[in-house]
C-alpha cells in the first residue's frame, strides 16, 4: 500500500470521527469472566487516560486493541483501521509499553531497542540510530550498553518506553507506565509522557489506576469499572461541577447518622481523612442547603469551605466509591 | 537554546513492508548463537566426520589399494545418520531456549506488538534452528558429493546415482523440519530452557525405550523385515527417521514398521507441534 495514500486515509478518517480509537459494543470474556462488557468508547487525539481500579478491564482493552485478545463481539478501530482486519497496519503505527517486565533476553539496551525497530520495519542502520536517540531521550543514554536483565525496575520501565517509541508510532499505549518506580523516577517518567503528548505530537492512551498520573499527563479520560465505561470526556469538563463541592466538618454525636441524612437529602457525600467530608451539592442550593440540613438535625458546622473538584471526585462519582 | 536537541524526533525514512520480520528474528538468533565460542566449537566439531569422509573419498579415488573405500549411496546415508548425534546436541543447545527464554522474559508481547504475525515469529525461530541443523547435515553431505566429483574428475558416480542429490536434500529437510518443529513446540511449553532440554532428551530416549519394551513384550526382536511379529518401531522417533531415510535412499528397510507408517508418524508429530505452537505463542496468556 502506498504509505502516503495510507497516511492520507488515516488523517481523513481521524478528522471525520475526531478519535484515534473507537470501540463499539465490545465484549471480551476470559473463560467465565467478562473482562469487558459491551464497551462503547472513543479516544480523542492527544493524551487520554484510561483510568480504573485493578481488574476494571483497562489492560484487556489495550490488548484487545492490539489484537492479542479477540473480542466475543463488537468492533474496534485504531487510527482508522479495523482491528479484526488490519492488525499489522495498526501495530506498525502503534507503540505498546506493557505493564509487566518485558524484554528480549540476552541483549543490551541499544541492541534490544534497535531490534524492536527492525521488527517494526526500520532499516538496520536507521533502527540503530533511533535506538541511541530514544535511549538518550528516556534517560538511559549512559546505560545503553548494559544488559537489560541487569536494569533496575525504573530503568526497565524506561526501556519499555524506548522500545515502544523507536519506530516513531502515531499512537502509544502505555500500560501503568509508572509501575514500581520511585518518586523521582515517577516524576521523570510523567514528564516524558507529558512531553510526548504535548510537545512531540504523539497520541497517547495511558492506562493507570493512579489518578495523579492521569491528571498530570492527560487531557481526556475514560474511566472504567468492572468491565464497563463509567464515564469519559475532557478532564476539565468532567471536573466542572453541575453543582458545588464543599469540604465539611461537623460536631455531632452520631456522624454516621448525619451522613445518612445528607445522602437521604440527595447530596453526594464522600468521607475522607479524619472528620472532613466532601459533599457535592447539585444545582444552585449551595452552602445554604447544607446549613439548613445541619440546623434541622441539630448538628454544629465547624468548617465549611468550597472545594475545587478533582479528578478523584470524578473517579469516585463514576465508580460509586463511598 | 541548545545547539543540538537530543530529544525525541519523528522518523522521516521509509519502513519495510510487512512480512519480513521473520528474517530479522532469524538474523538476530543466528548472530546471537554464532557469538558464543562454545557453540562455534561445537559446529566445527560437527564437521569432523565430514573431514574423515572427505579423506576416505580422496584416498579411494587416488590409491587403488583402498579402492574398497569407494563412496556409494550407503556412505552418504550413513554419514547423515552419523550426524544424528550432532543434530541432537545442536537441537538441545540452540532450540531449548528459543521460545522458552522469550516466555520467561515476557518477550512475546513485545514481539507481537510489532507488525508481525505469530506465524512469522515461529517461522523466524524455526529458521534459526533449521539453519544450524542443515549446516551439519545437508551442507556437508552436498559438499561431500561435490568432493567426490572433483576427486574422481568425472560425473560417472553422480550419473549412476542421480537420485542422490534429491535424496540428501529430502532426507535432510524431513529430519530438520520434524526435529525443529518438535523442539519449538516443547520450547513453547515452558519458561525454562533447561527443563525443555531435559524434556526433549527424555522424549527422545523414552520413545526408543518404549519401543524396546513393547518389542520384548510382543515377543519380537528389533529387526529385520519379515521376521517375527509386525514391528512397533514407529513408536521410536529416531527409528522413524531411520526408516524414512532408508526409503528415501532406496535402501532396504531396517525395521519392521512400514516406511509409510513411520512417515505418517513424523507428519503427525509436525502437525501436533504446529497445533501446540498455535496454542502457546500468543501475546497474552489466558488462564481460565
Interface residues (C-beta under 8 A of the other chain):
Chain A: X3 X30 X31 X32 X33 X63 X66 X67 X68 X69 X88 X89 X91 X92 X94 X95 X96 X98 X100 X101 X102 X103 X104 X105 X106 X115 X116 X118 X119 X120 X121 X122 X123 X126 X130 X133 X134 X136 X137 X141 X149 X163 X164 X165 X167 X168 X195 X196 X200 X201
Chain B: X6 X7 X8 X9 X10 X11 X13 X14 X15 X16 X17 X18 X20 X21 X24 X25 X28 X32 X97 X101 X102 X104 X105 X106 X107 X109 X110 X111 X112 X113 X114 X115 X116 X117 X282 X283 X284 X286 X288
